Amino acid sequence: MQNDVVVVGGGISGLSLAYYCANAGMKTTLIEKADAVGGSFASPQFSASGRKFWLELGAHTCYSSYQNLLAILEECGVMNTIIPREKVPFSLFVDGKVKSVVSGLNIIELLRAAPNFFKLKKTGLSVKSYYSKIVGETNYKNVLSHFFNAVPSQRTDDFPADMIFKTREKRKDMLKSYTFKGGLQSVAKVISAKSGLNIFTGSGVSAVQYENGTYIISREDGSKYAAKTLVLATPSAVSSRLLCDVNPAIANHLGQLRAAEVDSVGVVVHKDNISLNPVAALISPNDIFYSVVSRDTVLDENYRGFTFHFRPGLDDKTKRSRITDVLGVSMSKIEESFAKVNIVPSLRLGHHQWLETIDGMLKGNKNLLLSGNYFGGMAIEDCVSRSKSEFERLTR
């Protein structure tokens, strides 16, 4: 099948880049190995008594500063599906009890460290070296580090401090934080329905070749696609493997990056069977999970949902045991469960230099585009912004 553009990867990075291309009149095909598009936009649904209840297995919140994402949503005509998030707390879970974040802080140490917030710059510092000076070393070790670890579900001590949270201009006409009536995956479905965009799911890409100015993309099911422009919006290791014959230099550079697996298990419980007070998330220092993200931010009449983001390598029995212990329910009270593994980058100091190098290499490869959560940052907007800049490079 001949195309102008073939996009490999159906997460928000691939979907947004495919959207830009299709919107510009390019014949665009997107290939996703999973059975549905979305990637970390994963909102499985539980149905009972004619009602549907969703929960998030990956990303879970959008913000008023996500201007590139919002521009796409406006063009798709789905701004009316945006809903606010309830104001429920992020809490600590220590020794089997839910505690406030403030209860874990040494206030005197916090006050002593506070002036550093106004004079210390993030540039060139790791998360640990910056924030331990902002809140104090003990506060960082006992509390704040675990909240940072919960964001990408891995240790973040060595992450670049200026890449884990960013300040962006906010849209004043938007809710500060929000989600959607059908969860984040409903956004992925809307973008994938864009007229002129061809979507093929259920089989991954096995190989990429480059012949006479055309990329030949072979899928595991035996089908093949041809395009002048190739977009790889997959984890860096996958993109590295697919480019090993086409462009060994870029493949090797991509291979320098590390990534982590996030093993997520979501459960649905009838609200009458659980006594835990509403929370946005639970952070349990040094536990076998990085966080428990709750659906309490969007209240439901009958059900509550909780997604446990576990450390990798645990068996199902261990995970089930911890879920029931934390929630205080037996397995018989869990109405439904879902599981998903996401891949997230393990960013390190020096990533900015890595990025400059890869962008320099891509300058001579106008028809090879790379997007994903391992470029400017892991936030949803970082992914969409990268896709927009790559599209602009293609059309410049």
C-alpha positions in Angstrom: 0.0 0.0 0.0 1.5 3.3 -1.1 1.3 6.3 1.3 2.7 9.7 1.8 3.4 8.9 5.5 3.5 5.8 7.6 3.4 6.3 11.3 4.5 3.4 13.6 3.1 3.7 17.1 -0.5 4.6 18.1 0.1 6.4 21.4 -0.5 10.1 21.7 2.8 10.9 20.0 2.0 8.8 16.9 -1.6 9.9 16.8 -0.9 13.6 17.0 1.7 13.4 14.3 -0.6 11.3 12.1 -3.3 13.9 12.7 -1.1 16.8 11.6 -0.1 14.9 8.4 -3.7 13.9 7.5 -4.9 17.4 8.2 -2.4 18.7 5.7 -3.8 16.4 3.0 -1.1 13.7 3.2 -2.2 10.1 2.7 -1.3 8.8 6.1 -1.4 5.3 7.6 -0.8 4.5 11.3 0.2 1.1 12.5 -0.3 0.0 16.1 0.7 -3.5 17.4 -2.0 -3.5 20.1 -5.6 -4.1 19.4 -6.5 -0.5 20.0 -4.8 2.9 19.7 -3.9 5.0 22.7 -0.7 3.7 24.2 -0.6 5.1 27.7 -4.0 6.6 27.0 -5.6 3.4 28.3 -9.1 3.7 29.8 -10.7 0.2 29.9 -14.4 0.0 30.7 -16.4 -2.1 33.2 -20.1 -2.5 32.4 -22.8 -3.4 34.9 -26.6 -2.8 34.9 -26.3 -0.9 31.6 -23.8 1.6 33.0 -20.2 2.0 32.0 -17.3 2.8 34.4 -13.8 3.5 33.2 -10.5 3.8 34.9 -7.0 4.9 33.7 -4.1 2.4 33.3 -1.6 5.0 32.3 -1.8 8.8 31.9 -4.7 10.3 33.9 -4.7 14.1 33.9 -4.6 16.9 31.4 -3.9 20.6 32.2 -4.7 24.0 30.9 -1.1 24.4 29.8 -1.5 21.6 27.2 -2.2 24.1 24.4 -1.1 21.9 21.4 -3.3 19.1 22.6 -6.2 21.5 23.2 -5.8 22.8 19.6 -6.3 19.3 18.2 -9.3 18.7 20.4 -10.9 22.0 19.3 -10.4 21.1 15.7 -11.9 17.6 16.4 -14.9 19.3 18.0 -14.8 17.4 21.4 -14.2 20.2 23.9 -17.6 19.5 25.2 -16.4 16.1 26.5 -14.0 17.8 28.9 -14.9 17.4 32.6 -13.3 18.7 35.8 -11.5 16.5 38.3 -12.8 16.4 41.9 -10.5 18.1 44.5 -9.4 15.1 46.5 -6.0 14.8 48.1 -2.8 13.1 47.2 -1.9 11.2 50.3 0.8 9.0 51.9 0.1 5.4 52.8 2.4 4.4 55.7 2.1 1.4 58.0 -1.3 0.6 56.6 -2.7 4.1 57.3 -3.6 7.0 55.0 -1.8 10.1 56.1 -1.6 13.7 54.8 1.5 14.8 53.0 2.2 17.5 55.5 2.3 14.9 58.3 5.4 13.4 56.7 7.3 16.7 56.5 9.8 18.3 58.9 8.4 21.8 58.8 11.5 23.4 60.4 13.7 21.9 57.7 11.3 23.0 55.1 11.3 26.6 56.3 15.1 26.6 56.4 15.4 25.3 52.8 12.6 27.5 51.4 14.9 30.5 50.4 16.7 28.2 47.9 13.5 28.1 45.8 14.1 31.7 44.8 17.8 31.5 44.0 18.6 27.9 42.8 18.2 27.1 39.1 17.3 23.6 37.8 19.6 23.7 34.8 22.3 21.1 35.0 21.0 19.6 38.3 19.3 16.3 38.9 16.0 15.9 40.7 17.7 14.9 43.9 20.4 17.6 43.9 17.8 20.3 43.2 14.8 19.3 45.3 16.8 18.2 48.3 18.0 21.8 48.5 14.5 23.2 48.0 12.7 21.1 50.7 15.7 19.8 52.8 17.4 16.4 52.5 15.3 14.6 55.0 12.0 15.9 53.5 13.2 14.9 50.1 14.3 11.4 51.2 11.2 10.6 53.3 8.4 12.3 51.2 9.1 14.2 48.1 11.3 11.7 46.3 8.5 9.1 46.4 6.1 11.5 44.8 8.6 12.2 42.0 9.1 8.4 41.6 5.4 8.0 41.2 5.3 10.1 38.1 7.2 7.8 35.8 7.0 4.8 38.2 10.7 4.5 38.7 13.5 6.1 40.8 13.9 9.7 39.6 16.9 10.8 41.7 19.1 11.1 38.5 16.4 12.6 36.2 17.2 16.1 34.9 15.4 18.5 37.3 14.2 20.7 34.4 12.5 17.8 32.6 10.2 16.2 35.2 7.9 19.2 35.7 7.7 22.2 33.4 6.2 25.6 33.5 4.0 26.3 30.5 1.7 29.2 29.6 -1.8 28.3 30.6 -5.0 28.9 28.8 -7.2 31.1 31.0 -10.4 29.8 29.5 -9.7 26.2 30.5 -10.0 24.2 33.7 -6.6 23.9 35.5 -6.8 20.2 35.4 -9.4 18.0 33.7 -10.1 14.7 32.0 -12.8 13.5 29.6 -16.2 11.8 29.9 -14.9 8.6 28.5 -11.4 8.8 29.9 -8.2 9.7 28.1 -8.5 6.9 25.6 -11.7 8.5 24.2 -9.3 11.3 23.0 -7.2 8.7 21.2 -10.3 7.3 19.5 -11.4 10.7 18.3 -8.0 11.6 16.8 -7.9 8.1 15.1 -11.2 8.8 13.5 -9.8 11.7 11.6 -10.9 11.6 7.9 -8.1 10.5 5.7 -6.2 8.6 8.4 -5.9 4.9 7.9 -5.5 2.9 11.1 -4.2 -0.7 11.3 -4.0 -2.4 14.7 -3.3 -5.9 16.1 0.1 -6.5 14.5 3.4 -4.8 15.0 6.2 -3.8 12.6 8.8 -6.5 12.1 11.2 -4.7 9.7 11.9 -1.4 7.9 13.8 -1.1 4.6 14.7 1.9 2.5 14.8 1.4 -1.3 15.0 4.1 -4.0 13.8 6.9 -1.7 10.9 4.9 -0.3 10.5 3.3 3.1 9.1 -0.3 3.0 7.4 -1.2 6.3 6.7 -4.9 7.0 4.3 -6.0 9.6 4.3 -9.3 11.6 1.1 -10.4 9.9 3.0 -10.3 6.5 1.4 -7.1 5.2 3.6 -4.3 3.7 3.3 -0.6 3.4 5.4 1.9 1.4 5.8 5.6 2.1 8.2 8.5 1.3 8.1 9.5 4.9 8.5 7.2 7.9 7.4 8.3 11.5 8.6 6.2 14.4 6.6 7.0 17.6 7.6 3.9 19.6 9.9 3.4 22.6 13.5 4.2 21.8 14.6 0.6 21.9 12.0 -0.4 19.3 12.9 2.6 17.0 16.5 1.6 17.4 15.8 -2.0 16.3 13.7 -0.9 13.3 16.4 1.5 12.1 19.4 -0.8 12.5 19.7 -1.5 8.8 18.2 1.8 7.5 20.3 4.2 9.6 22.8 2.5 11.9 24.1 5.8 13.3 20.7 7.0 14.5 19.8 3.5 15.7 23.0 3.4 17.8 22.2 6.8 19.3 18.7 5.7 20.2 20.2 2.6 21.7 22.0 4.7 24.3 18.7 5.5 26.1 17.3 3.4 29.0 13.7 2.7 29.8 11.6 1.2 32.5 8.5 -1.0 32.4 5.5 0.1 34.4 3.3 -2.9 35.5 -0.1 -1.5 36.1 -3.2 -3.3 37.5 -6.5 -1.6 37.8 -9.4 -2.8 39.9 -13.1 -1.9 40.2 -14.9 -2.1 43.6 -18.4 -1.3 44.5 -18.3 1.8 46.7 -20.3 0.1 49.4 -17.5 -2.5 49.9 -14.7 0.0 50.6 -14.2 2.3 53.5 -11.1 4.2 52.2 -11.8 7.9 52.0 -11.7 9.5 48.5 -8.1 10.2 47.3 -6.5 11.3 44.1 -3.6 8.9 44.7 -1.7 7.0 47.4 2.0 7.2 47.6 3.6 4.4 49.8 7.3 5.0 50.4 9.5 1.9 49.7 6.5 -0.2 48.9 6.2 -2.7 46.0 4.1 -0.2 44.1 5.0 3.4 43.2 1.5 4.7 43.4 -2.2 3.9 43.5 -4.1 6.3 41.2 -7.8 6.6 42.0 -10.9 7.2 39.9 -12.2 9.3 42.8 -11.3 12.4 40.8 -14.4 11.6 38.7 -17.1 10.4 41.1 -19.5 7.6 40.2 -22.7 6.6 41.9 -21.8 3.0 42.3 -18.2 2.2 41.8 -14.7 3.2 42.6 -11.5 2.4 40.7 -7.9 2.1 41.7 -4.8 1.5 39.5 -1.7 0.1 41.2 1.6 1.0 39.4 3.8 -1.9 40.5 7.5 -2.3 40.4 8.4 -4.8 37.6 9.0 -8.5 38.2 6.2 -9.3 40.7 4.0 -12.4 40.3 0.2 -12.1 40.2 -0.3 -13.5 43.7 2.0 -10.9 45.2 0.2 -8.1 43.4 -3.3 -9.4 44.3 -2.3 -9.7 47.9 -1.0 -6.1 48.1 -4.1 -4.7 46.3 -6.5 -6.4 48.8 -4.4 -5.3 51.8 -4.2 -1.7 50.8 -7.9 -1.4 49.8 -9.1 -3.5 52.7 -11.2 -5.8 50.6 -11.2 -9.5 49.6 -10.7 -10.6 46.0 -14.4 -11.6 46.0 -15.3 -7.9 46.3 -13.3 -6.9 43.3 -15.8 -6.6 40.4 -13.3 -6.4 37.6 -9.5 -6.1 37.0 -7.4 -4.9 34.1 -3.7 -5.1 33.5 -1.3 -3.2 31.2 2.5 -2.7 30.8 3.7 0.7 29.6 7.3 1.6 28.7 8.6 4.9 30.0 12.0 6.5 29.5 14.7 6.7 32.2 16.0 10.1 31.6 19.4 11.2 32.9 21.6 14.3 33.2 23.1 14.9 29.7 19.8 14.2 28.0 19.7 17.7 26.5 23.1 17.0 24.8 21.7 13.6 23.6 18.7 15.4 22.1 20.8 18.0 20.3 22.8 15.2 18.7 19.8 13.3 17.5 18.2 16.4 16.1 21.4 17.2 14.3 21.4 13.7 12.8 17.8 14.1 11.7 18.5 17.3 9.8 19.9 15.3 6.9 16.9 12.9 7.0 13.9 15.1 6.4 11.6 12.1 5.6 12.5 10.3 8.8 10.6 11.6 11.8 11.0 10.6 15.4 8.5 11.3 18.2 7.8 10.0 21.7 8.0 10.6 25.4 11.8 10.5 25.5 12.6 13.8 23.8 11.5 17.0 25.6 9.8 15.3 28.5 7.3 12.7 29.5 4.2 14.8 29.9 1.3 14.5 27.4 2.0 18.0 26.0 5.7 17.2 25.6 4.7 14.3 23.3 2.3 16.4 21.2 4.8 19.3 21.0 7.5 17.0 19.7 5.1 15.6 17.1 4.2 19.1 16.0 7.9 20.2 15.7 8.6 17.1 13.6 5.7 17.7 11.3 6.9 21.3 10.9 10.3 20.0 10.0 8.8 17.8 7.4 6.8 20.6 5.8 9.3 23.4 6.2 
